[in-house]
Amino acid sequence: MTEDFDTSKRFVRLIEKRADGFIEFEFAVGEPEIFAEMMLAEEDFIKFCQDQHVVMIDENSNPIDHDSGFGWRLRDAAHKRI
């Protein structure tokens, strides 16, 4: 039996706090594995997380399956120039 997709669940995985004051992060609705890569100024990021009532996740609480073929991110392509 599968669980219902719950759009009230919101997840954020912090990627990087940049030297220019921006925060790079992943934002997911319903399932942490399906996310959008986003970037906001730090104060906007804090407000966004509060407004969305997010659950903060990390590699330990929600590991990425790197062997699935979907373990890469757009950020990887930009930084590695694949």
VOMIZA-328143 format. One record per atom (N, C-alpha, C): residue number from 1; x, y, z; atom name. Coordinates in steps of 0.02 Angstrom, whole numbers. Last residue first. Example, Ala and Ser with C-alpha at 12.3 -4.5 7.8 and 13.67 -1.06 7.14 Angstrom:
2
ATOM   resi        X        Y        Z   name
ATOM      2      642     -112      354      N
ATOM      2      684      -53      357     CA
ATOM      2      645        2      394      C
ATOM      1      660     -284      390      N
ATOM      1      615     -225      390     CA
ATOM      1      660     -165      390      C
***
This chain:
82
ATOM   resi        X        Y        Z   name
ATOM     82     1487      982     -867      N
ATOM     82     1478      916     -898     CA
ATOM     82     1459      924     -971      C
ATOM     81     1541     1078     -775      N
ATOM     81     1539     1088     -848     CA
ATOM     81     1535     1022     -886      C
ATOM     80     1539     1082     -642      N
ATOM     80     1585     1034     -671     CA
ATOM     80     1588     1039     -747      C
ATOM     79     1446     1180     -612      N
ATOM     79     1511     1185     -581     CA
ATOM     79     1563     1138     -614      C
ATOM     78     1333     1144     -687      N
ATOM     78     1359     1212     -692     CA
ATOM     78     1431     1217     -666      C
ATOM     77     1310     1013     -646      N
ATOM     77     1325     1027     -716     CA
ATOM     77     1357     1096     -724      C
ATOM     76     1281     1034     -511      N
ATOM     76     1339      993     -531     CA
ATOM     76     1359     1008     -602      C
ATOM     75     1162     1107     -521      N
ATOM     75     1221     1139     -492     CA
ATOM     75     1284     1101     -511      C
ATOM     74     1075     1010     -562      N
ATOM     74     1092     1061     -610     CA
ATOM     74     1155     1098     -586      C
ATOM     73     1135      853     -496      N
ATOM     73     1095      914     -492     CA
ATOM     73     1118      963     -546      C
ATOM     72     1124      673     -488      N
ATOM     72     1158      736     -505     CA
ATOM     72     1108      793     -499      C
ATOM     71     1059      554     -468      N
ATOM     71     1093      583     -411     CA
ATOM     71     1129      648     -427      C
ATOM     70      996      472     -555      N
ATOM     70      966      537     -545     CA
ATOM     70      999      575     -488      C
ATOM     69     1057      353     -552      N
ATOM     69     1062      389     -615     CA
ATOM     69     1031      458     -610      C
ATOM     68     1060      287     -432      N
ATOM     68      998      283     -471     CA
ATOM     68     1004      315     -540      C
ATOM     67     1165      301     -349      N
ATOM     67     1170      248     -399     CA
ATOM     67     1109      245     -445      C
ATOM     66     1131      394     -254      N
ATOM     66     1176      415     -307     CA
ATOM     66     1184      363     -362      C
ATOM     65      998      433     -173      N
ATOM     65     1022      371     -204     CA
ATOM     65     1065      389     -264      C
ATOM     64     1022      535      -34      N
ATOM     64     1009      532     -106     CA
ATOM     64     1036      466     -132      C
ATOM     63      948      522      130      N
ATOM     63     1004      513       83     CA
ATOM     63      980      510       11      C
ATOM     62      892      606      247      N
ATOM     62      860      587      184     CA
ATOM     62      914      579      131      C
ATOM     61      973      622      357      N
ATOM     61      902      611      368     CA
ATOM     61      865      589      305      C
ATOM     60     1100      639      297      N
ATOM     60     1089      587      347     CA
ATOM     60     1016      570      357      C
ATOM     59     1087      748      213      N
ATOM     59     1106      684      183     CA
ATOM     59     1094      626      232      C
ATOM     58      942      833      280      N
ATOM     58     1012      830      259     CA
ATOM     58     1026      760      232      C
ATOM     57      807      949      299      N
ATOM     57      833      882      291     CA
ATOM     57      907      887      271      C
ATOM     56      684     1039      385      N
ATOM     56      753     1040      360     CA
ATOM     56      778      968      356      C
ATOM     55      525     1069      339      N
ATOM     55      565     1022      377     CA
ATOM     55      634     1023      346      C
ATOM     54      443     1229      333      N
ATOM     54      482     1174      305     CA
ATOM     54      512     1130      359      C
ATOM     53      341     1329      324      N
ATOM     53      342     1279      378     CA
ATOM     53      382     1217      357      C
ATOM     52      342     1434      237      N
ATOM     52      325     1369      209     CA
ATOM     52      321     1313      262      C
ATOM     51      383     1539      320      N
ATOM     51      318     1544      286     CA
ATOM     51      295     1475      261      C
ATOM     50      513     1494      356      N
ATOM     50      461     1505      407     CA
ATOM     50      391     1504      375      C
ATOM     49      576     1491      232      N
ATOM     49      571     1430      272     CA
ATOM     49      517     1436      325      C
ATOM     48      566     1628      197      N
ATOM     48      536     1576      154     CA
ATOM     48      526     1512      194      C
ATOM     47      645     1688      297      N
ATOM     47      572     1702      294     CA
ATOM     47      536     1649      252      C
ATOM     46      770     1634      261      N
ATOM     46      743     1622      328     CA
ATOM     46      667     1633      328      C
ATOM     45      783     1686      131      N
ATOM     45      783     1613      142     CA
ATOM     45      751     1597      210      C
ATOM     44      791     1822      157      N
ATOM     44      733     1796      119     CA
ATOM     44      726     1721      128      C
ATOM     43      914     1827      221      N
ATOM     43      854     1847      258     CA
ATOM     43      790     1824      223      C
ATOM     42     1000     1777      115      N
ATOM     42      992     1742      179     CA
ATOM     42      929     1762      217      C
ATOM     41      928     1769      -48      N
ATOM     41      968     1805        1     CA
ATOM     41      952     1775       70      C
ATOM     40      913     1609     -128      N
ATOM     40      885     1670     -101     CA
ATOM     40      937     1704      -57      C
ATOM     39      887     1483     -246      N
ATOM     39      937     1525     -214     CA
ATOM     39      902     1590     -192      C
ATOM     38      850     1309     -282      N
ATOM     38      833     1379     -274     CA
ATOM     38      891     1417     -241      C
ATOM     37      793     1169     -367      N
ATOM     37      852     1203     -341     CA
ATOM     37      837     1277     -340      C
ATOM     36      657     1069     -319      N
ATOM     36      681     1124     -361     CA
ATOM     36      742     1154     -328      C
ATOM     35      629      890     -307      N
ATOM     35      643      957     -282     CA
ATOM     35      661     1006     -337      C
ATOM     34      596      743     -244      N
ATOM     34      575      781     -303     CA
ATOM     34      578      855     -283      C
ATOM     33      627      691     -122      N
ATOM     33      667      669     -179     CA
ATOM     33      652      708     -243      C
ATOM     32      534      730      -27      N
ATOM     32      599      764      -29     CA
ATOM     32      643      746      -89      C
ATOM     31      368      759      -70      N
ATOM     31      421      708      -70     CA
ATOM     31      488      743      -74      C
ATOM     30      294      882      -36      N
ATOM     30      267      814      -36     CA
ATOM     30      318      759      -28      C
ATOM     29      406      985     -113      N
ATOM     29      338      982      -87     CA
ATOM     29      315      909      -92      C
ATOM     28      569     1054      -85      N
ATOM     28      525     1000     -108     CA
ATOM     28      457     1005      -75      C
ATOM     27      714     1138     -128      N
ATOM     27      647     1144      -98     CA
ATOM     27      603     1091     -128      C
ATOM     26      884     1160      -93      N
ATOM     26      834     1121     -130     CA
ATOM     26      768     1127      -91      C
ATOM     25      989     1308     -103      N
ATOM     25      954     1254      -68     CA
ATOM     25      907     1217     -116      C
ATOM     24     1102     1435      -65      N
ATOM     24     1080     1387     -116     CA
ATOM     24     1048     1329      -79      C
ATOM     23     1096     1599      -12      N
ATOM     23     1090     1529       11     CA
ATOM     23     1065     1488      -48      C
ATOM     22     1205     1742      -20      N
ATOM     22     1150     1701      -45     CA
ATOM     22     1154     1630      -17      C
ATOM     21     1318     1810       16      N
ATOM     21     1258     1818       57     CA
ATOM     21     1198     1778       34      C
ATOM     20     1434     1784      -51      N
ATOM     20     1398     1845      -71     CA
ATOM     20     1331     1853      -34      C
ATOM     19     1475     1660       -7      N
ATOM     19     1510     1719       19     CA
ATOM     19     1474     1784        3      C
ATOM     18     1336     1551       24      N
ATOM     18     1386     1581      -19     CA
ATOM     18     1416     1644       14      C
ATOM     17     1300     1404       90      N
ATOM     17     1296     1474      109     CA
ATOM     17     1353     1508       72      C
ATOM     16     1224     1268        5      N
ATOM     16     1283     1309       17     CA
ATOM     16     1263     1379       40      C
ATOM     15     1114     1180       30      N
ATOM     15     1169     1160      -13     CA
ATOM     15     1231     1201        4      C
ATOM     14      989     1118      135      N
ATOM     14     1038     1171      124     CA
ATOM     14     1095     1143       83      C
ATOM     13      834     1064       92      N
ATOM     13      902     1038      103     CA
ATOM     13      950     1094       85      C
ATOM     12      669     1068      147      N
ATOM     12      726     1107      123     CA
ATOM     12      790     1070      141      C
ATOM     11      497     1027      118      N
ATOM     11      564     1008      138     CA
ATOM     11      616     1055      109      C
ATOM     10      331     1010      169      N
ATOM     10      379     1051      134     CA
ATOM     10      449     1035      162      C
ATOM      9      170      942      159      N
ATOM      9      239      931      183     CA
ATOM      9      287      970      138      C
ATOM      8       54      959       92      N
ATOM      8       65     1003      150     CA
ATOM      8      136      995      178      C
ATOM      7       40      864       -4      N
ATOM      7       68      928      -25     CA
ATOM      7       77      977       33      C
ATOM      6       68      701        0      N
ATOM      6       45      753       46     CA
ATOM      6       78      820       28      C
ATOM      5       14      562      -80      N
ATOM      5       59      618      -89     CA
ATOM      5       31      676      -49      C
ATOM      4      -16      419       21      N
ATOM      4      -41      473      -21     CA
ATOM      4       11      528      -24      C
ATOM      3       82      269       13      N
ATOM      3       57      327       48     CA
ATOM      3       31      378       -2      C
ATOM      2       33      108      -46      N
ATOM      2       73      168      -50     CA
ATOM      2       40      225      -11      C
ATOM      1       42      -59        0      N
ATOM      1        0        0        0     CA
ATOM      1       45       62        0      C
***
